[in-house]
Amino acid sequence: VQLVESGGGLVQPGGFLRLSCVASGFTFSSYGMHWYRRAPGQEREFVASISSNTGSTNYADSVKGRFTISRDNGKNTVYLQMNTLKPEDTAVYYCYAPYPLRGWGQGTQVTVSS
């Protein structure tokens, strides 16, 4: 299982970013995918998930209405569109392929600051 995130960076409050995670080493279309994040000094926390078949989504309350998770099975890629970013969204964002794969990407840094 290999997951490679990209798209992080420095953005001002109220701005937006789109994260991407390219997957390989497994049948991407058969698995749900998740995004997690770890803020400085905090535990890693769930952000969003998307199912493999129906594309149903789930979000943490802290990002609901601002973030959108999506996937393109033809490109083996899962996305996280992040709008109206806040300083508290500053974190390293990770792509995760859940059980039974339990694979993590290396993470991409998102910094929200003026």
C-alpha positions in Angstrom: 0.0 0.0 0.0 1.4 3.4 -1.0 -0.3 6.7 -0.5 1.2 10.0 -1.6 -0.4 13.3 -0.5 0.2 16.7 -2.1 -1.4 20.1 -2.2 -0.5 21.5 1.2 0.9 24.9 1.8 0.6 28.3 3.5 -2.8 30.0 3.1 -4.4 33.0 4.8 -7.5 32.6 7.0 -10.6 32.3 4.8 -8.6 30.8 1.9 -8.8 27.4 0.3 -6.6 24.5 -0.6 -7.2 21.2 -2.4 -5.3 18.1 -1.1 -4.7 15.1 -3.3 -3.7 11.5 -2.3 -2.6 9.1 -5.0 -2.9 5.5 -4.1 -1.1 2.4 -5.4 -0.5 -1.2 -4.5 -4.2 -2.1 -4.0 -7.5 -2.1 -5.8 -8.4 1.5 -5.0 -12.0 1.4 -6.1 -12.7 -1.4 -3.6 -11.9 0.5 -0.5 -13.2 3.5 1.5 -10.7 6.2 2.1 -10.1 8.6 4.9 -8.4 11.9 5.7 -6.9 12.5 9.1 -4.9 15.4 10.6 -2.5 16.1 13.4 -2.1 19.6 14.8 1.0 20.6 16.7 1.0 19.0 20.2 -2.3 17.1 19.5 -3.4 13.6 18.7 -4.2 12.6 15.1 -7.9 13.2 14.5 -10.4 12.1 11.9 -11.4 14.6 9.3 -13.4 12.9 6.6 -14.2 9.6 4.9 -15.7 8.4 1.6 -17.0 4.9 0.9 -15.8 2.8 -2.0 -19.1 2.1 -3.7 -21.9 4.6 -3.0 -19.4 7.5 -2.4 -21.2 8.3 0.8 -19.2 10.7 3.0 -18.7 11.5 6.6 -17.1 14.5 8.3 -15.8 15.7 11.6 -18.1 18.4 13.1 -15.2 20.8 13.0 -15.0 20.8 9.2 -18.6 20.0 8.2 -19.8 22.5 5.6 -16.3 23.7 4.8 -14.4 20.6 3.6 -15.5 18.2 0.9 -14.0 14.7 0.3 -14.2 13.2 -3.2 -12.6 10.4 -5.2 -11.7 9.6 -8.8 -11.3 5.8 -9.1 -10.0 6.2 -12.6 -7.0 8.1 -11.2 -6.7 6.2 -7.9 -7.0 9.5 -6.2 -8.9 10.9 -3.2 -9.2 14.6 -2.7 -10.0 17.0 0.2 -11.3 20.4 -0.9 -10.8 22.7 2.1 -12.6 26.1 2.0 -13.0 28.9 4.5 -9.8 27.8 6.2 -9.2 28.8 9.9 -6.0 28.9 11.9 -7.2 25.9 13.8 -7.1 23.9 10.6 -3.3 24.1 10.7 -2.0 20.5 10.8 -0.3 17.8 8.9 -3.0 16.1 6.8 -2.8 12.4 6.2 -4.5 10.0 3.8 -5.5 6.7 5.3 -6.6 3.4 3.8 -8.5 1.7 6.6 -8.8 -1.9 7.7 -7.6 -4.4 6.4 -5.1 -2.2 4.6 -4.2 0.2 7.4 -2.0 2.2 5.2 -0.9 5.8 5.9 0.6 8.4 3.6 3.6 10.6 4.7 1.4 13.7 5.2 1.2 17.2 3.8 1.6 20.3 5.9 -1.3 22.9 5.9 -0.6 26.2 7.6 -3.4 28.8 7.9 -1.9 32.1 9.0 -2.0 35.8 8.1 
